[in-house]
Amino acid sequence: MRVSTAGTYTTRLSQGRTVTATLPPMPEPITPSRWDVEVEDWFPGAGPTRTERVHRALALDTVRSWNSARSATPSG
């Protein structure tokens, strides 16, 4: 069963049995005012088989693409 509105729903299962579910209203969305994110950024290393990994802790005021988040101020 997949619904998007609160209410009481009845479903018949494949064996013929009927089940009823009562679903409450969905809560309001939560919008965080700040996102603290820890990421690992990978870059080409000094040689063809080397990779440089940089750990970053970022404080973001909104969710955004990784390209723009890279330039965000590190949290501390």
C-alpha positions in Angstrom: 0.0 0.0 0.0 1.3 3.5 -0.9 -0.7 6.5 0.0 -0.1 10.2 0.5 -3.2 11.2 2.5 -4.2 10.3 6.0 -7.1 8.0 6.4 -8.3 4.4 6.8 -7.4 2.0 4.0 -8.4 -1.6 3.3 -6.3 -3.9 1.2 -7.0 -7.5 0.0 -3.8 -9.6 0.1 -2.9 -12.3 -2.5 -4.3 -15.1 -0.2 -7.7 -13.3 -0.1 -7.3 -12.0 3.5 -8.3 -8.4 4.0 -6.3 -6.0 6.2 -7.1 -2.4 7.3 -4.6 0.3 8.2 -5.3 3.7 9.6 -2.6 6.3 8.8 -2.3 9.6 10.6 -1.5 12.8 8.9 2.1 13.3 7.8 4.1 15.7 9.9 5.2 19.0 8.5 8.6 19.0 6.7 11.7 19.8 8.8 14.0 22.5 7.3 17.3 22.6 9.1 18.8 26.0 9.5 22.3 24.6 9.3 23.9 21.4 7.9 27.2 20.1 9.5 28.7 17.8 6.9 31.9 15.7 6.9 33.2 14.6 3.5 36.2 13.1 1.9 37.3 14.8 -1.3 39.5 12.9 -3.8 42.1 14.4 -6.2 44.6 12.9 -8.6 47.8 12.2 -6.7 51.5 12.6 -7.7 51.5 9.5 -9.8 49.1 7.6 -12.1 48.2 5.2 -9.3 48.1 7.7 -6.5 45.1 9.5 -5.0 45.1 12.4 -2.6 42.3 12.4 -0.1 41.3 15.5 1.8 38.8 15.3 4.7 36.6 18.4 5.1 34.1 19.4 7.8 31.7 22.0 6.3 28.9 24.1 7.8 26.3 24.8 5.2 23.2 27.0 5.5 21.4 25.1 2.8 21.8 21.9 0.8 23.7 22.5 -2.4 25.7 20.8 -5.1 29.1 19.4 -4.1 30.9 21.8 -6.6 29.5 24.8 -4.7 29.8 23.2 -1.3 33.6 22.7 -1.8 34.0 26.5 -1.5 32.0 26.7 1.7 33.6 27.8 4.9 35.0 24.9 7.0 33.2 24.4 10.3 35.3 24.6 13.4 
